[in-house]
Amino acid sequence: YTTSEVYISRACGFKTLFEMNANPPFVHSDGPASDTKWMKEVQLQKTNINNENETHLSIFF
């Protein structure tokens, strides 16, 4: 991910925004080793993280 800072106000200061890389964060592999992994799939819902009350990443197990 990359970060950028946005000025909010003198009282609040700056807020950091995160931008996720568009590449898949998790690659599922086949074979016997894949049975031991607890995560089956990871989906990136939004690439820009500027609101902590929204879903940005879904993990399926």
Biopython code that builds the backbone (N, CA, C, O; Angstrom):
import numpy as np
from Bio.PDB.StructureBuilder import StructureBuilder

atoms = [
    (1, "TYR", "N", (0.828, -1.176, 0.000)),
    (1, "TYR", "CA", (0.000, 0.000, 0.000)),
    (1, "TYR", "C", (0.876, 1.244, 0.000)),
    (1, "TYR", "O", (2.059, 1.194, 0.336)),
    (2, "THR", "N", (0.274, 2.346, -0.380)),
    (2, "THR", "CA", (0.938, 3.646, -0.294)),
    (2, "THR", "C", (0.081, 4.562, 0.578)),
    (2, "THR", "O", (-1.124, 4.355, 0.725)),
    (3, "THR", "N", (0.717, 5.562, 1.144)),
    (3, "THR", "CA", (0.003, 6.478, 2.025)),
    (3, "THR", "C", (0.130, 7.911, 1.520)),
    (3, "THR", "O", (1.078, 8.265, 0.820)),
    (4, "SER", "N", (-0.849, 8.716, 1.895)),
    (4, "SER", "CA", (-0.795, 10.156, 1.645)),
    (4, "SER", "C", (-1.495, 10.840, 2.812)),
    (4, "SER", "O", (-2.441, 10.302, 3.388)),
    (5, "GLU", "N", (-1.022, 12.025, 3.148)),
    (5, "GLU", "CA", (-1.596, 12.753, 4.267)),
    (5, "GLU", "C", (-2.460, 13.902, 3.761)),
    (5, "GLU", "O", (-2.103, 14.592, 2.806)),
    (6, "VAL", "N", (-3.600, 14.096, 4.414)),
    (6, "VAL", "CA", (-4.538, 15.153, 4.068)),
    (6, "VAL", "C", (-4.719, 16.020, 5.306)),
    (6, "VAL", "O", (-4.973, 15.514, 6.399)),
    (7, "TYR", "N", (-4.587, 17.321, 5.126)),
    (7, "TYR", "CA", (-4.767, 18.260, 6.231)),
    (7, "TYR", "C", (-6.255, 18.419, 6.519)),
    (7, "TYR", "O", (-7.039, 18.720, 5.618)),
    (8, "ILE", "N", (-6.643, 18.217, 7.782)),
    (8, "ILE", "CA", (-8.044, 18.335, 8.186)),
    (8, "ILE", "C", (-8.310, 19.727, 8.771)),
    (8, "ILE", "O", (-9.125, 20.480, 8.238)),
    (9, "SER", "N", (-7.638, 20.057, 9.841)),
    (9, "SER", "CA", (-7.786, 21.365, 10.482)),
    (9, "SER", "C", (-6.637, 21.557, 11.459)),
    (9, "SER", "O", (-5.852, 20.642, 11.706)),
    (10, "ARG", "N", (-6.554, 22.740, 12.001)),
    (10, "ARG", "CA", (-5.492, 23.017, 12.962)),
    (10, "ARG", "C", (-5.683, 22.191, 14.230)),
    (10, "ARG", "O", (-4.701, 21.759, 14.834)),
    (11, "ALA", "N", (-6.910, 21.967, 14.638)),
    (11, "ALA", "CA", (-7.191, 21.183, 15.839)),
    (11, "ALA", "C", (-6.965, 19.692, 15.622)),
    (11, "ALA", "O", (-6.458, 19.003, 16.507)),
    (12, "CYS", "N", (-7.336, 19.196, 14.455)),
    (12, "CYS", "CA", (-7.209, 17.763, 14.168)),
    (12, "CYS", "C", (-5.867, 17.395, 13.554)),
    (12, "CYS", "O", (-5.357, 16.299, 13.785)),
    (13, "GLY", "N", (-5.307, 18.286, 12.791)),
    (13, "GLY", "CA", (-4.038, 17.987, 12.136)),
    (13, "GLY", "C", (-4.250, 17.267, 10.818)),
    (13, "GLY", "O", (-5.089, 17.661, 10.008)),
    (14, "PHE", "N", (-3.484, 16.211, 10.610)),
    (14, "PHE", "CA", (-3.519, 15.462, 9.356)),
    (14, "PHE", "C", (-4.197, 14.116, 9.529)),
    (14, "PHE", "O", (-4.239, 13.556, 10.625)),
    (15, "LYS", "N", (-4.717, 13.617, 8.444)),
    (15, "LYS", "CA", (-5.302, 12.277, 8.383)),
    (15, "LYS", "C", (-4.543, 11.519, 7.305)),
    (15, "LYS", "O", (-4.259, 12.071, 6.241)),
    (16, "THR", "N", (-4.211, 10.255, 7.570)),
    (16, "THR", "CA", (-3.485, 9.442, 6.606)),
    (16, "THR", "C", (-4.467, 8.613, 5.786)),
    (16, "THR", "O", (-5.312, 7.912, 6.344)),
    (17, "LEU", "N", (-4.356, 8.692, 4.473)),
    (17, "LEU", "CA", (-5.154, 7.873, 3.565)),
    (17, "LEU", "C", (-4.274, 6.747, 3.039)),
    (17, "LEU", "O", (-3.097, 6.961, 2.749)),
    (18, "PHE", "N", (-4.835, 5.556, 2.916)),
    (18, "PHE", "CA", (-4.116, 4.398, 2.431)),
    (18, "PHE", "C", (-4.677, 3.996, 1.082)),
    (18, "PHE", "O", (-5.894, 3.984, 0.895)),
    (19, "GLU", "N", (-3.806, 3.667, 0.140)),
    (19, "GLU", "CA", (-4.226, 3.159, -1.160)),
    (19, "GLU", "C", (-3.619, 1.776, -1.337)),
    (19, "GLU", "O", (-2.400, 1.613, -1.399)),
    (20, "MET", "N", (-4.503, 0.781, -1.417)),
    (20, "MET", "CA", (-4.057, -0.607, -1.536)),
    (20, "MET", "C", (-3.583, -0.897, -2.955)),
    (20, "MET", "O", (-4.084, -0.322, -3.921)),
    (21, "ASN", "N", (-2.620, -1.787, -3.065)),
    (21, "ASN", "CA", (-2.138, -2.247, -4.350)),
    (21, "ASN", "C", (-3.237, -3.084, -5.004)),
    (21, "ASN", "O", (-3.882, -3.883, -4.325)),
    (22, "ALA", "N", (-3.457, -2.919, -6.287)),
    (22, "ALA", "CA", (-4.536, -3.634, -6.987)),
    (22, "ALA", "C", (-4.220, -5.107, -7.210)),
    (22, "ALA", "O", (-5.117, -5.867, -7.575)),
    (23, "ASN", "N", (-2.991, -5.532, -7.008)),
    (23, "ASN", "CA", (-2.642, -6.949, -7.153)),
    (23, "ASN", "C", (-3.323, -7.759, -6.065)),
    (23, "ASN", "O", (-3.535, -7.249, -4.965)),
    (24, "PRO", "N", (-3.671, -9.007, -6.342)),
    (24, "PRO", "CA", (-4.327, -9.831, -5.328)),
    (24, "PRO", "C", (-3.435, -9.985, -4.098)),
    (24, "PRO", "O", (-2.262, -10.333, -4.236)),
    (25, "PRO", "N", (-3.960, -9.736, -2.906)),
    (25, "PRO", "CA", (-3.138, -9.853, -1.698)),
    (25, "PRO", "C", (-2.871, -11.289, -1.280)),
    (25, "PRO", "O", (-2.017, -11.540, -0.430)),
    (26, "PHE", "N", (-3.595, -12.234, -1.869)),
    (26, "PHE", "CA", (-3.492, -13.631, -1.468)),
    (26, "PHE", "C", (-3.660, -14.496, -2.706)),
    (26, "PHE", "O", (-4.603, -14.305, -3.474)),
    (27, "VAL", "N", (-2.764, -15.435, -2.905)),
    (27, "VAL", "CA", (-2.844, -16.335, -4.053)),
    (27, "VAL", "C", (-3.087, -17.738, -3.523)),
    (27, "VAL", "O", (-2.280, -18.270, -2.760)),
    (28, "HIS", "N", (-4.202, -18.337, -3.929)),
    (28, "HIS", "CA", (-4.545, -19.691, -3.491)),
    (28, "HIS", "C", (-3.797, -20.703, -4.350)),
    (28, "HIS", "O", (-3.826, -20.632, -5.578)),
    (29, "SER", "N", (-3.130, -21.640, -3.695)),
    (29, "SER", "CA", (-2.402, -22.673, -4.430)),
    (29, "SER", "C", (-3.091, -24.013, -4.233)),
    (29, "SER", "O", (-3.711, -24.263, -3.198)),
    (30, "ASP", "N", (-2.978, -24.851, -5.215)),
    (30, "ASP", "CA", (-3.552, -26.196, -5.144)),
    (30, "ASP", "C", (-2.505, -27.170, -4.608)),
    (30, "ASP", "O", (-1.309, -26.882, -4.610)),
    (31, "GLY", "N", (-2.970, -28.307, -4.157)),
    (31, "GLY", "CA", (-2.057, -29.337, -3.680)),
    (31, "GLY", "C", (-2.247, -29.610, -2.199)),
    (31, "GLY", "O", (-3.090, -28.987, -1.553)),
    (32, "PRO", "N", (-1.460, -30.546, -1.655)),
    (32, "PRO", "CA", (-1.624, -30.925, -0.238)),
    (32, "PRO", "C", (-1.321, -29.790, 0.728)),
    (32, "PRO", "O", (-1.912, -29.728, 1.806)),
    (33, "ALA", "N", (-0.416, -28.894, 0.365)),
    (33, "ALA", "CA", (-0.082, -27.785, 1.267)),
    (33, "ALA", "C", (-1.234, -26.802, 1.397)),
    (33, "ALA", "O", (-1.332, -26.098, 2.402)),
    (34, "SER", "N", (-2.108, -26.742, 0.397)),
    (34, "SER", "CA", (-3.225, -25.794, 0.448)),
    (34, "SER", "C", (-4.271, -26.205, 1.475)),
    (34, "SER", "O", (-5.067, -25.365, 1.895)),
    (35, "ASP", "N", (-4.299, -27.472, 1.896)),
    (35, "ASP", "CA", (-5.268, -27.928, 2.892)),
    (35, "ASP", "C", (-4.972, -27.366, 4.278)),
    (35, "ASP", "O", (-5.868, -27.307, 5.120)),
    (36, "THR", "N", (-3.742, -26.954, 4.528)),
    (36, "THR", "CA", (-3.376, -26.449, 5.844)),
    (36, "THR", "C", (-3.594, -24.949, 5.977)),
    (36, "THR", "O", (-3.446, -24.402, 7.070)),
    (37, "LYS", "N", (-3.940, -24.278, 4.896)),
    (37, "LYS", "CA", (-4.159, -22.835, 4.952)),
    (37, "LYS", "C", (-5.590, -22.552, 5.395)),
    (37, "LYS", "O", (-6.532, -23.157, 4.883)),
    (38, "TRP", "N", (-5.755, -21.630, 6.347)),
    (38, "TRP", "CA", (-7.088, -21.342, 6.858)),
    (38, "TRP", "C", (-7.814, -20.308, 6.020)),
    (38, "TRP", "O", (-9.039, -20.217, 6.109)),
    (39, "MET", "N", (-7.119, -19.528, 5.215)),
    (39, "MET", "CA", (-7.773, -18.567, 4.328)),
    (39, "MET", "C", (-7.942, -19.190, 2.951)),
    (39, "MET", "O", (-6.973, -19.655, 2.352)),
    (40, "LYS", "N", (-9.154, -19.201, 2.458)),
    (40, "LYS", "CA", (-9.431, -19.761, 1.145)),
    (40, "LYS", "C", (-9.367, -18.706, 0.054)),
    (40, "LYS", "O", (-8.913, -18.982, -1.057)),
    (41, "GLU", "N", (-9.822, -17.494, 0.369)),
    (41, "GLU", "CA", (-9.854, -16.431, -0.634)),
    (41, "GLU", "C", (-9.835, -15.073, 0.058)),
    (41, "GLU", "O", (-10.412, -14.899, 1.132)),
    (42, "VAL", "N", (-9.166, -14.118, -0.572)),
    (42, "VAL", "CA", (-9.141, -12.743, -0.098)),
    (42, "VAL", "C", (-9.563, -11.851, -1.252)),
    (42, "VAL", "O", (-8.982, -11.913, -2.335)),
    (43, "GLN", "N", (-10.578, -11.019, -1.023)),
    (43, "GLN", "CA", (-11.067, -10.117, -2.066)),
    (43, "GLN", "C", (-10.875, -8.681, -1.622)),
    (43, "GLN", "O", (-11.244, -8.308, -0.509)),
    (44, "LEU", "N", (-10.300, -7.886, -2.496)),
    (44, "LEU", "CA", (-10.121, -6.467, -2.246)),
    (44, "LEU", "C", (-11.390, -5.752, -2.696)),
    (44, "LEU", "O", (-11.700, -5.729, -3.888)),
    (45, "GLN", "N", (-12.130, -5.166, -1.748)),
    (45, "GLN", "CA", (-13.398, -4.512, -2.052)),
    (45, "GLN", "C", (-13.194, -3.075, -2.536)),
    (45, "GLN", "O", (-13.832, -2.641, -3.495)),
    (46, "LYS", "N", (-12.308, -2.348, -1.873)),
    (46, "LYS", "CA", (-12.025, -0.961, -2.225)),
    (46, "LYS", "C", (-10.525, -0.738, -2.124)),
    (46, "LYS", "O", (-9.883, -1.244, -1.204)),
    (47, "THR", "N", (-9.962, 0.012, -3.058)),
    (47, "THR", "CA", (-8.522, 0.239, -3.036)),
    (47, "THR", "C", (-8.140, 1.435, -2.175)),
    (47, "THR", "O", (-7.028, 1.470, -1.649)),
    (48, "ASN", "N", (-9.017, 2.405, -2.016)),
    (48, "ASN", "CA", (-8.713, 3.584, -1.207)),
    (48, "ASN", "C", (-9.347, 3.440, 0.173)),
    (48, "ASN", "O", (-10.557, 3.252, 0.301)),
    (49, "ILE", "N", (-8.515, 3.529, 1.191)),
    (49, "ILE", "CA", (-9.006, 3.450, 2.561)),
    (49, "ILE", "C", (-8.988, 4.852, 3.143)),
    (49, "ILE", "O", (-7.941, 5.346, 3.560)),
    (50, "ASN", "N", (-10.144, 5.487, 3.170)),
    (50, "ASN", "CA", (-10.247, 6.810, 3.767)),
    (50, "ASN", "C", (-11.392, 6.890, 4.774)),
    (50, "ASN", "O", (-11.641, 7.949, 5.350)),
    (51, "ASN", "N", (-12.086, 5.777, 4.986)),
    (51, "ASN", "CA", (-13.152, 5.704, 5.975)),
    (51, "ASN", "C", (-13.026, 4.361, 6.686)),
    (51, "ASN", "O", (-13.173, 3.310, 6.062)),
    (52, "GLU", "N", (-12.757, 4.393, 7.982)),
    (52, "GLU", "CA", (-12.539, 3.143, 8.718)),
    (52, "GLU", "C", (-13.832, 2.402, 9.024)),
    (52, "GLU", "O", (-13.784, 1.310, 9.589)),
    (53, "ASN", "N", (-14.988, 2.960, 8.669)),
    (53, "ASN", "CA", (-16.264, 2.304, 8.924)),
    (53, "ASN", "C", (-16.785, 1.537, 7.701)),
    (53, "ASN", "O", (-17.930, 1.087, 7.711)),
    (54, "GLU", "N", (-15.982, 1.381, 6.666)),
    (54, "GLU", "CA", (-16.368, 0.639, 5.466)),
    (54, "GLU", "C", (-15.520, -0.615, 5.325)),
    (54, "GLU", "O", (-14.411, -0.692, 5.853)),
    (55, "THR", "N", (-16.052, -1.587, 4.612)),
    (55, "THR", "CA", (-15.317, -2.822, 4.353)),
    (55, "THR", "C", (-14.382, -2.594, 3.160)),
    (55, "THR", "O", (-14.802, -2.122, 2.104)),
    (56, "HIS", "N", (-13.126, -2.935, 3.354)),
    (56, "HIS", "CA", (-12.138, -2.759, 2.300)),
    (56, "HIS", "C", (-11.550, -4.085, 1.828)),
    (56, "HIS", "O", (-11.049, -4.187, 0.708)),
    (57, "LEU", "N", (-11.613, -5.083, 2.675)),
    (57, "LEU", "CA", (-11.003, -6.376, 2.382)),
    (57, "LEU", "C", (-11.896, -7.470, 2.959)),
    (57, "LEU", "O", (-12.296, -7.405, 4.122)),
    (58, "SER", "N", (-12.205, -8.470, 2.143)),
    (58, "SER", "CA", (-13.008, -9.610, 2.620)),
    (58, "SER", "C", (-12.132, -10.847, 2.633)),
    (58, "SER", "O", (-11.428, -11.126, 1.663)),
    (59, "ILE", "N", (-12.175, -11.591, 3.732)),
    (59, "ILE", "CA", (-11.403, -12.813, 3.891)),
    (59, "ILE", "C", (-12.381, -13.956, 4.063)),
    (59, "ILE", "O", (-13.251, -13.912, 4.933)),
    (60, "PHE", "N", (-12.242, -14.977, 3.237)),
    (60, "PHE", "CA", (-13.116, -16.156, 3.294)),
    (60, "PHE", "C", (-12.298, -17.353, 3.767)),
    (60, "PHE", "O", (-11.174, -17.575, 3.315)),
    (61, "PHE", "N", (-12.884, -18.120, 4.686)),
    (61, "PHE", "CA", (-12.195, -19.302, 5.210)),
    (61, "PHE", "C", (-13.105, -20.493, 5.261)),
    (61, "PHE", "O", (-12.687, -21.573, 5.677)),
]
sb = StructureBuilder()
sb.init_structure("model")
sb.init_model(0)
sb.init_chain("A")
sb.init_seg("    ")
for serial, (resi, resn, name, xyz) in enumerate(atoms, 1):
    if name == "N":
        sb.init_residue(resn, " ", resi, " ")
    sb.init_atom(name, np.array(xyz, "f"), 0.0, 1.0, " ", f" {name:<3s}", serial, name[0])
structure = sb.get_structure()
